[in-house]
Amino acid sequence: MLGRLFAEPDIRRHLLSDEGEDVVDVVRKHWVCYAKAAMIAVVGVGSLILSAFVSMQAAWFPIIVGLLLILYSAFAVLSVSNDCFVITNMRVFRISGVLAKRLATMPLARILDITLDKPLLGRVLGYGHFVFESAAQAQGLREITYVARPDERDLAIERVIARAGLRGPRL
C-alpha cells in the first residue's frame, strides 16, 4: 500500500484507449532537478556526522536537524520523480504530486503557441523550459520546467500537432 502511494504515476490509467489515444513521449525532469535535493542530503549527513563530535547533551540537535534534512531531501526526490509530462496523439497532460496527485490536461487543438526557453546553464547541461499558450485564459498546464532534450520534445509536439491537422508544418 505504501509503495503504491509513492509510486511513479501510472500513465496508462489516464489514456483514452478506446478513442485511440497513444503515447508519443513521456517527459521526466532533467537530472539537474535532483541536485538541490542531493545537496540538502549531504548537509543532513554532515549534521549527523557532526553530532558524533558534540557533547552528549547537545548531540540531539544536529541529529534531529540531520534527519529532518534527509527526510526533506527524500520528499523532494519523490516530488521530482512523480512529476511527468506526457505527449499523446490527442493531447498533452501532466501528472504531479506525491501524496495528493494532480492531473492537468490540454487538448492539442487548444495549444496556440509553445515557447521554449533555454537558459545558458540549460544549453550547457541539455535542459529547457516550455511555456504553453492556450485558447483558455486560466489553465493548469502552462509551464513545464527542466525538460531534458527540449529541442527533440518541441519537435515531437509540433509533429503531433501537424499530423492531427491542427496547424501547418513549422517554417
PyMOL CGO cylinders between C-alpha atoms (Angstrom):
from pymol import cmd
from pymol.cgo import CYLINDER

trace = [
    CYLINDER, 0.00, 0.00, 0.00, 2.74, 2.46, 0.98, 0.3, 1, 1, 1, 1, 1, 1,
    CYLINDER, 2.74, 2.46, 0.98, 4.71, 1.66, -2.19, 0.3, 1, 1, 1, 1, 1, 1,
    CYLINDER, 4.71, 1.66, -2.19, 1.67, 2.42, -4.34, 0.3, 1, 1, 1, 1, 1, 1,
    CYLINDER, 1.67, 2.42, -4.34, 1.19, 5.74, -2.53, 0.3, 1, 1, 1, 1, 1, 1,
    CYLINDER, 1.19, 5.74, -2.53, 4.66, 6.96, -3.51, 0.3, 1, 1, 1, 1, 1, 1,
    CYLINDER, 4.66, 6.96, -3.51, 5.00, 5.14, -6.84, 0.3, 1, 1, 1, 1, 1, 1,
    CYLINDER, 5.00, 5.14, -6.84, 5.54, 6.95, -10.10, 0.3, 1, 1, 1, 1, 1, 1,
    CYLINDER, 5.54, 6.95, -10.10, 2.30, 7.86, -11.85, 0.3, 1, 1, 1, 1, 1, 1,
    CYLINDER, 2.30, 7.86, -11.85, 0.54, 5.20, -13.89, 0.3, 1, 1, 1, 1, 1, 1,
    CYLINDER, 0.54, 5.20, -13.89, 0.16, 6.96, -17.23, 0.3, 1, 1, 1, 1, 1, 1,
    CYLINDER, 0.16, 6.96, -17.23, -1.94, 4.20, -18.81, 0.3, 1, 1, 1, 1, 1, 1,
    CYLINDER, -1.94, 4.20, -18.81, -4.77, 4.94, -16.37, 0.3, 1, 1, 1, 1, 1, 1,
    CYLINDER, -4.77, 4.94, -16.37, -5.20, 8.37, -17.94, 0.3, 1, 1, 1, 1, 1, 1,
    CYLINDER, -5.20, 8.37, -17.94, -5.18, 7.36, -21.60, 0.3, 1, 1, 1, 1, 1, 1,
    CYLINDER, -5.18, 7.36, -21.60, -8.32, 7.32, -23.70, 0.3, 1, 1, 1, 1, 1, 1,
    CYLINDER, -8.32, 7.32, -23.70, -7.50, 3.89, -25.13, 0.3, 1, 1, 1, 1, 1, 1,
    CYLINDER, -7.50, 3.89, -25.13, -10.99, 3.33, -26.51, 0.3, 1, 1, 1, 1, 1, 1,
    CYLINDER, -10.99, 3.33, -26.51, -10.61, 6.58, -28.51, 0.3, 1, 1, 1, 1, 1, 1,
    CYLINDER, -10.61, 6.58, -28.51, -7.27, 5.52, -29.99, 0.3, 1, 1, 1, 1, 1, 1,
    CYLINDER, -7.27, 5.52, -29.99, -5.02, 7.69, -27.84, 0.3, 1, 1, 1, 1, 1, 1,
    CYLINDER, -5.02, 7.69, -27.84, -1.36, 6.65, -28.00, 0.3, 1, 1, 1, 1, 1, 1,
    CYLINDER, -1.36, 6.65, -28.00, 1.63, 7.93, -26.06, 0.3, 1, 1, 1, 1, 1, 1,
    CYLINDER, 1.63, 7.93, -26.06, 4.16, 9.76, -28.23, 0.3, 1, 1, 1, 1, 1, 1,
    CYLINDER, 4.16, 9.76, -28.23, 6.60, 10.70, -25.46, 0.3, 1, 1, 1, 1, 1, 1,
    CYLINDER, 6.60, 10.70, -25.46, 6.84, 10.65, -21.66, 0.3, 1, 1, 1, 1, 1, 1,
    CYLINDER, 6.84, 10.65, -21.66, 8.94, 13.53, -20.38, 0.3, 1, 1, 1, 1, 1, 1,
    CYLINDER, 8.94, 13.53, -20.38, 10.61, 13.25, -16.99, 0.3, 1, 1, 1, 1, 1, 1,
    CYLINDER, 10.61, 13.25, -16.99, 12.50, 16.04, -15.27, 0.3, 1, 1, 1, 1, 1, 1,
    CYLINDER, 12.50, 16.04, -15.27, 16.17, 16.58, -16.14, 0.3, 1, 1, 1, 1, 1, 1,
    CYLINDER, 16.17, 16.58, -16.14, 18.71, 15.17, -13.68, 0.3, 1, 1, 1, 1, 1, 1,
    CYLINDER, 18.71, 15.17, -13.68, 19.66, 18.70, -12.61, 0.3, 1, 1, 1, 1, 1, 1,
    CYLINDER, 19.66, 18.70, -12.61, 16.41, 18.82, -10.60, 0.3, 1, 1, 1, 1, 1, 1,
    CYLINDER, 16.41, 18.82, -10.60, 17.89, 16.29, -8.20, 0.3, 1, 1, 1, 1, 1, 1,
    CYLINDER, 17.89, 16.29, -8.20, 20.95, 18.46, -7.45, 0.3, 1, 1, 1, 1, 1, 1,
    CYLINDER, 20.95, 18.46, -7.45, 19.24, 20.60, -4.79, 0.3, 1, 1, 1, 1, 1, 1,
    CYLINDER, 19.24, 20.60, -4.79, 17.90, 17.52, -3.00, 0.3, 1, 1, 1, 1, 1, 1,
    CYLINDER, 17.90, 17.52, -3.00, 21.35, 15.91, -3.13, 0.3, 1, 1, 1, 1, 1, 1,
    CYLINDER, 21.35, 15.91, -3.13, 22.98, 18.98, -1.61, 0.3, 1, 1, 1, 1, 1, 1,
    CYLINDER, 22.98, 18.98, -1.61, 20.40, 19.08, 1.18, 0.3, 1, 1, 1, 1, 1, 1,
    CYLINDER, 20.40, 19.08, 1.18, 21.00, 15.38, 1.88, 0.3, 1, 1, 1, 1, 1, 1,
    CYLINDER, 21.00, 15.38, 1.88, 24.76, 15.98, 2.05, 0.3, 1, 1, 1, 1, 1, 1,
    CYLINDER, 24.76, 15.98, 2.05, 24.20, 18.76, 4.61, 0.3, 1, 1, 1, 1, 1, 1,
    CYLINDER, 24.20, 18.76, 4.61, 21.91, 16.39, 6.55, 0.3, 1, 1, 1, 1, 1, 1,
    CYLINDER, 21.91, 16.39, 6.55, 24.54, 13.65, 6.59, 0.3, 1, 1, 1, 1, 1, 1,
    CYLINDER, 24.54, 13.65, 6.59, 27.13, 16.24, 7.63, 0.3, 1, 1, 1, 1, 1, 1,
    CYLINDER, 27.13, 16.24, 7.63, 24.90, 17.25, 10.52, 0.3, 1, 1, 1, 1, 1, 1,
    CYLINDER, 24.90, 17.25, 10.52, 24.64, 13.61, 11.60, 0.3, 1, 1, 1, 1, 1, 1,
    CYLINDER, 24.64, 13.61, 11.60, 28.42, 13.25, 11.44, 0.3, 1, 1, 1, 1, 1, 1,
    CYLINDER, 28.42, 13.25, 11.44, 28.80, 16.48, 13.42, 0.3, 1, 1, 1, 1, 1, 1,
    CYLINDER, 28.80, 16.48, 13.42, 26.67, 15.00, 16.21, 0.3, 1, 1, 1, 1, 1, 1,
    CYLINDER, 26.67, 15.00, 16.21, 29.47, 12.50, 16.91, 0.3, 1, 1, 1, 1, 1, 1,
    CYLINDER, 29.47, 12.50, 16.91, 31.81, 15.37, 17.81, 0.3, 1, 1, 1, 1, 1, 1,
    CYLINDER, 31.81, 15.37, 17.81, 29.39, 17.26, 20.09, 0.3, 1, 1, 1, 1, 1, 1,
    CYLINDER, 29.39, 17.26, 20.09, 28.75, 16.61, 23.76, 0.3, 1, 1, 1, 1, 1, 1,
    CYLINDER, 28.75, 16.61, 23.76, 26.06, 14.04, 24.55, 0.3, 1, 1, 1, 1, 1, 1,
    CYLINDER, 26.06, 14.04, 24.55, 23.74, 16.73, 25.97, 0.3, 1, 1, 1, 1, 1, 1,
    CYLINDER, 23.74, 16.73, 25.97, 23.81, 18.75, 22.72, 0.3, 1, 1, 1, 1, 1, 1,
    CYLINDER, 23.81, 18.75, 22.72, 24.02, 15.86, 20.21, 0.3, 1, 1, 1, 1, 1, 1,
    CYLINDER, 24.02, 15.86, 20.21, 20.24, 15.63, 19.86, 0.3, 1, 1, 1, 1, 1, 1,
    CYLINDER, 20.24, 15.63, 19.86, 20.07, 18.92, 17.97, 0.3, 1, 1, 1, 1, 1, 1,
    CYLINDER, 20.07, 18.92, 17.97, 22.35, 18.04, 14.99, 0.3, 1, 1, 1, 1, 1, 1,
    CYLINDER, 22.35, 18.04, 14.99, 20.78, 14.55, 14.89, 0.3, 1, 1, 1, 1, 1, 1,
    CYLINDER, 20.78, 14.55, 14.89, 17.26, 15.99, 14.57, 0.3, 1, 1, 1, 1, 1, 1,
    CYLINDER, 17.26, 15.99, 14.57, 18.38, 18.62, 12.06, 0.3, 1, 1, 1, 1, 1, 1,
    CYLINDER, 18.38, 18.62, 12.06, 20.21, 15.97, 10.01, 0.3, 1, 1, 1, 1, 1, 1,
    CYLINDER, 20.21, 15.97, 10.01, 17.24, 13.59, 9.98, 0.3, 1, 1, 1, 1, 1, 1,
    CYLINDER, 17.24, 13.59, 9.98, 14.84, 16.39, 9.02, 0.3, 1, 1, 1, 1, 1, 1,
    CYLINDER, 14.84, 16.39, 9.02, 17.09, 17.48, 6.16, 0.3, 1, 1, 1, 1, 1, 1,
    CYLINDER, 17.09, 17.48, 6.16, 17.39, 13.90, 4.89, 0.3, 1, 1, 1, 1, 1, 1,
    CYLINDER, 17.39, 13.90, 4.89, 13.60, 13.43, 5.07, 0.3, 1, 1, 1, 1, 1, 1,
    CYLINDER, 13.60, 13.43, 5.07, 13.05, 16.72, 3.24, 0.3, 1, 1, 1, 1, 1, 1,
    CYLINDER, 13.05, 16.72, 3.24, 15.55, 15.64, 0.60, 0.3, 1, 1, 1, 1, 1, 1,
    CYLINDER, 15.55, 15.64, 0.60, 13.78, 12.28, 0.14, 0.3, 1, 1, 1, 1, 1, 1,
    CYLINDER, 13.78, 12.28, 0.14, 10.45, 14.06, -0.28, 0.3, 1, 1, 1, 1, 1, 1,
    CYLINDER, 10.45, 14.06, -0.28, 11.99, 16.43, -2.84, 0.3, 1, 1, 1, 1, 1, 1,
    CYLINDER, 11.99, 16.43, -2.84, 13.33, 13.45, -4.83, 0.3, 1, 1, 1, 1, 1, 1,
    CYLINDER, 13.33, 13.45, -4.83, 9.89, 11.80, -4.75, 0.3, 1, 1, 1, 1, 1, 1,
    CYLINDER, 9.89, 11.80, -4.75, 8.30, 15.05, -5.88, 0.3, 1, 1, 1, 1, 1, 1,
    CYLINDER, 8.30, 15.05, -5.88, 10.62, 15.34, -8.88, 0.3, 1, 1, 1, 1, 1, 1,
    CYLINDER, 10.62, 15.34, -8.88, 10.28, 11.68, -9.85, 0.3, 1, 1, 1, 1, 1, 1,
    CYLINDER, 10.28, 11.68, -9.85, 6.46, 11.84, -9.64, 0.3, 1, 1, 1, 1, 1, 1,
    CYLINDER, 6.46, 11.84, -9.64, 6.26, 14.82, -12.00, 0.3, 1, 1, 1, 1, 1, 1,
    CYLINDER, 6.26, 14.82, -12.00, 5.89, 13.74, -15.61, 0.3, 1, 1, 1, 1, 1, 1,
    CYLINDER, 5.89, 13.74, -15.61, 4.65, 15.36, -18.78, 0.3, 1, 1, 1, 1, 1, 1,
    CYLINDER, 4.65, 15.36, -18.78, 3.02, 13.16, -21.41, 0.3, 1, 1, 1, 1, 1, 1,
    CYLINDER, 3.02, 13.16, -21.41, 2.60, 13.89, -25.12, 0.3, 1, 1, 1, 1, 1, 1,
    CYLINDER, 2.60, 13.89, -25.12, -0.06, 11.82, -26.87, 0.3, 1, 1, 1, 1, 1, 1,
    CYLINDER, -0.06, 11.82, -26.87, -1.55, 11.92, -30.34, 0.3, 1, 1, 1, 1, 1, 1,
    CYLINDER, -1.55, 11.92, -30.34, -4.59, 13.78, -28.92, 0.3, 1, 1, 1, 1, 1, 1,
    CYLINDER, -4.59, 13.78, -28.92, -3.40, 15.96, -26.04, 0.3, 1, 1, 1, 1, 1, 1,
    CYLINDER, -3.40, 15.96, -26.04, -0.66, 16.81, -23.60, 0.3, 1, 1, 1, 1, 1, 1,
    CYLINDER, -0.66, 16.81, -23.60, -1.03, 16.21, -19.88, 0.3, 1, 1, 1, 1, 1, 1,
    CYLINDER, -1.03, 16.21, -19.88, 0.98, 16.48, -16.72, 0.3, 1, 1, 1, 1, 1, 1,
    CYLINDER, 0.98, 16.48, -16.72, 0.76, 14.28, -13.65, 0.3, 1, 1, 1, 1, 1, 1,
    CYLINDER, 0.76, 14.28, -13.65, 2.41, 15.53, -10.47, 0.3, 1, 1, 1, 1, 1, 1,
    CYLINDER, 2.41, 15.53, -10.47, 2.30, 15.16, -6.71, 0.3, 1, 1, 1, 1, 1, 1,
    CYLINDER, 2.30, 15.16, -6.71, 3.49, 12.75, -4.07, 0.3, 1, 1, 1, 1, 1, 1,
    CYLINDER, 3.49, 12.75, -4.07, 0.69, 12.42, -1.54, 0.3, 1, 1, 1, 1, 1, 1,
    CYLINDER, 0.69, 12.42, -1.54, -2.02, 14.22, -3.49, 0.3, 1, 1, 1, 1, 1, 1,
    CYLINDER, -2.02, 14.22, -3.49, -1.94, 13.71, -7.26, 0.3, 1, 1, 1, 1, 1, 1,
    CYLINDER, -1.94, 13.71, -7.26, -2.69, 16.45, -9.77, 0.3, 1, 1, 1, 1, 1, 1,
    CYLINDER, -2.69, 16.45, -9.77, -3.61, 15.93, -13.42, 0.3, 1, 1, 1, 1, 1, 1,
    CYLINDER, -3.61, 15.93, -13.42, -3.62, 18.85, -15.87, 0.3, 1, 1, 1, 1, 1, 1,
    CYLINDER, -3.62, 18.85, -15.87, -4.70, 18.23, -19.46, 0.3, 1, 1, 1, 1, 1, 1,
    CYLINDER, -4.70, 18.23, -19.46, -4.69, 20.30, -22.64, 0.3, 1, 1, 1, 1, 1, 1,
    CYLINDER, -4.69, 20.30, -22.64, -6.07, 19.07, -25.97, 0.3, 1, 1, 1, 1, 1, 1,
    CYLINDER, -6.07, 19.07, -25.97, -3.75, 19.69, -28.91, 0.3, 1, 1, 1, 1, 1, 1,
    CYLINDER, -3.75, 19.69, -28.91, -6.36, 21.92, -30.54, 0.3, 1, 1, 1, 1, 1, 1,
    CYLINDER, -6.36, 21.92, -30.54, -6.09, 24.41, -27.66, 0.3, 1, 1, 1, 1, 1, 1,
    CYLINDER, -6.09, 24.41, -27.66, -2.35, 24.90, -27.95, 0.3, 1, 1, 1, 1, 1, 1,
    CYLINDER, -2.35, 24.90, -27.95, -1.85, 28.23, -29.68, 0.3, 1, 1, 1, 1, 1, 1,
    CYLINDER, -1.85, 28.23, -29.68, 1.84, 28.76, -29.07, 0.3, 1, 1, 1, 1, 1, 1,
    CYLINDER, 1.84, 28.76, -29.07, 4.78, 26.98, -27.45, 0.3, 1, 1, 1, 1, 1, 1,
    CYLINDER, 4.78, 26.98, -27.45, 7.71, 28.97, -26.12, 0.3, 1, 1, 1, 1, 1, 1,
    CYLINDER, 7.71, 28.97, -26.12, 10.95, 27.10, -25.47, 0.3, 1, 1, 1, 1, 1, 1,
    CYLINDER, 10.95, 27.10, -25.47, 13.29, 28.85, -23.06, 0.3, 1, 1, 1, 1, 1, 1,
    CYLINDER, 13.29, 28.85, -23.06, 16.86, 27.54, -22.79, 0.3, 1, 1, 1, 1, 1, 1,
    CYLINDER, 16.86, 27.54, -22.79, 18.90, 29.46, -20.23, 0.3, 1, 1, 1, 1, 1, 1,
    CYLINDER, 18.90, 29.46, -20.23, 22.71, 29.39, -20.53, 0.3, 1, 1, 1, 1, 1, 1,
    CYLINDER, 22.71, 29.39, -20.53, 23.09, 26.62, -17.95, 0.3, 1, 1, 1, 1, 1, 1,
    CYLINDER, 23.09, 26.62, -17.95, 20.27, 24.74, -19.67, 0.3, 1, 1, 1, 1, 1, 1,
    CYLINDER, 20.27, 24.74, -19.67, 22.05, 24.95, -23.00, 0.3, 1, 1, 1, 1, 1, 1,
    CYLINDER, 22.05, 24.95, -23.00, 25.22, 23.56, -21.42, 0.3, 1, 1, 1, 1, 1, 1,
    CYLINDER, 25.22, 23.56, -21.42, 23.50, 20.76, -19.48, 0.3, 1, 1, 1, 1, 1, 1,
    CYLINDER, 23.50, 20.76, -19.48, 20.78, 19.98, -22.02, 0.3, 1, 1, 1, 1, 1, 1,
    CYLINDER, 20.78, 19.98, -22.02, 17.51, 21.18, -20.50, 0.3, 1, 1, 1, 1, 1, 1,
    CYLINDER, 17.51, 21.18, -20.50, 14.91, 23.83, -21.21, 0.3, 1, 1, 1, 1, 1, 1,
    CYLINDER, 14.91, 23.83, -21.21, 11.54, 25.16, -20.09, 0.3, 1, 1, 1, 1, 1, 1,
    CYLINDER, 11.54, 25.16, -20.09, 8.28, 25.08, -22.06, 0.3, 1, 1, 1, 1, 1, 1,
    CYLINDER, 8.28, 25.08, -22.06, 5.55, 27.69, -21.79, 0.3, 1, 1, 1, 1, 1, 1,
    CYLINDER, 5.55, 27.69, -21.79, 2.23, 26.77, -23.41, 0.3, 1, 1, 1, 1, 1, 1,
    CYLINDER, 2.23, 26.77, -23.41, -0.21, 29.43, -24.52, 0.3, 1, 1, 1, 1, 1, 1,
    CYLINDER, -0.21, 29.43, -24.52, -3.73, 28.16, -24.99, 0.3, 1, 1, 1, 1, 1, 1,
    CYLINDER, -3.73, 28.16, -24.99, -7.16, 29.39, -26.00, 0.3, 1, 1, 1, 1, 1, 1,
    CYLINDER, -7.16, 29.39, -26.00, -8.25, 29.27, -22.36, 0.3, 1, 1, 1, 1, 1, 1,
    CYLINDER, -8.25, 29.27, -22.36, -7.34, 32.12, -20.01, 0.3, 1, 1, 1, 1, 1, 1,
    CYLINDER, -7.34, 32.12, -20.01, -6.74, 30.05, -16.87, 0.3, 1, 1, 1, 1, 1, 1,
    CYLINDER, -6.74, 30.05, -16.87, -5.08, 26.73, -17.44, 0.3, 1, 1, 1, 1, 1, 1,
    CYLINDER, -5.08, 26.73, -17.44, -3.48, 24.07, -15.32, 0.3, 1, 1, 1, 1, 1, 1,
    CYLINDER, -3.48, 24.07, -15.32, -0.76, 23.31, -17.84, 0.3, 1, 1, 1, 1, 1, 1,
    CYLINDER, -0.76, 23.31, -17.84, 1.24, 26.42, -18.57, 0.3, 1, 1, 1, 1, 1, 1,
    CYLINDER, 1.24, 26.42, -18.57, 4.89, 25.87, -17.63, 0.3, 1, 1, 1, 1, 1, 1,
    CYLINDER, 4.89, 25.87, -17.63, 6.86, 22.66, -17.86, 0.3, 1, 1, 1, 1, 1, 1,
    CYLINDER, 6.86, 22.66, -17.86, 10.31, 23.25, -16.41, 0.3, 1, 1, 1, 1, 1, 1,
    CYLINDER, 10.31, 23.25, -16.41, 13.60, 21.36, -16.63, 0.3, 1, 1, 1, 1, 1, 1,
    CYLINDER, 13.60, 21.36, -16.63, 12.74, 19.31, -19.71, 0.3, 1, 1, 1, 1, 1, 1,
    CYLINDER, 12.74, 19.31, -19.71, 15.60, 17.12, -20.92, 0.3, 1, 1, 1, 1, 1, 1,
    CYLINDER, 15.60, 17.12, -20.92, 16.39, 17.28, -24.65, 0.3, 1, 1, 1, 1, 1, 1,
    CYLINDER, 16.39, 17.28, -24.65, 13.99, 20.22, -25.16, 0.3, 1, 1, 1, 1, 1, 1,
    CYLINDER, 13.99, 20.22, -25.16, 14.54, 20.60, -28.92, 0.3, 1, 1, 1, 1, 1, 1,
    CYLINDER, 14.54, 20.60, -28.92, 13.54, 16.97, -29.54, 0.3, 1, 1, 1, 1, 1, 1,
    CYLINDER, 13.54, 16.97, -29.54, 10.47, 17.37, -27.33, 0.3, 1, 1, 1, 1, 1, 1,
    CYLINDER, 10.47, 17.37, -27.33, 9.46, 20.60, -29.08, 0.3, 1, 1, 1, 1, 1, 1,
    CYLINDER, 9.46, 20.60, -29.08, 9.69, 18.90, -32.47, 0.3, 1, 1, 1, 1, 1, 1,
    CYLINDER, 9.69, 18.90, -32.47, 7.69, 15.92, -31.18, 0.3, 1, 1, 1, 1, 1, 1,
    CYLINDER, 7.69, 15.92, -31.18, 4.87, 18.20, -30.04, 0.3, 1, 1, 1, 1, 1, 1,
    CYLINDER, 4.87, 18.20, -30.04, 4.93, 20.15, -33.31, 0.3, 1, 1, 1, 1, 1, 1,
    CYLINDER, 4.93, 20.15, -33.31, 4.84, 16.90, -35.33, 0.3, 1, 1, 1, 1, 1, 1,
    CYLINDER, 4.84, 16.90, -35.33, 1.85, 15.60, -33.38, 0.3, 1, 1, 1, 1, 1, 1,
    CYLINDER, 1.85, 15.60, -33.38, 0.00, 18.90, -33.88, 0.3, 1, 1, 1, 1, 1, 1,
    CYLINDER, 0.00, 18.90, -33.88, 0.81, 18.88, -37.62, 0.3, 1, 1, 1, 1, 1, 1,
    CYLINDER, 0.81, 18.88, -37.62, -0.25, 15.22, -38.01, 0.3, 1, 1, 1, 1, 1, 1,
    CYLINDER, -0.25, 15.22, -38.01, -3.53, 15.99, -36.29, 0.3, 1, 1, 1, 1, 1, 1,
    CYLINDER, -3.53, 15.99, -36.29, -4.12, 18.62, -38.99, 0.3, 1, 1, 1, 1, 1, 1,
    CYLINDER, -4.12, 18.62, -38.99, -4.41, 21.41, -36.43, 0.3, 1, 1, 1, 1, 1, 1,
    CYLINDER, -4.41, 21.41, -36.43, -1.62, 23.51, -37.89, 0.3, 1, 1, 1, 1, 1, 1,
    CYLINDER, -1.62, 23.51, -37.89, 0.52, 23.53, -40.97, 0.3, 1, 1, 1, 1, 1, 1,
    CYLINDER, 0.52, 23.53, -40.97, 4.16, 22.46, -40.84, 0.3, 1, 1, 1, 1, 1, 1,
    CYLINDER, 4.16, 22.46, -40.84, 6.54, 24.76, -38.98, 0.3, 1, 1, 1, 1, 1, 1,
    CYLINDER, 6.54, 24.76, -38.98, 8.62, 27.03, -41.20, 0.3, 1, 1, 1, 1, 1, 1,
]
cmd.load_cgo(trace, "trace")
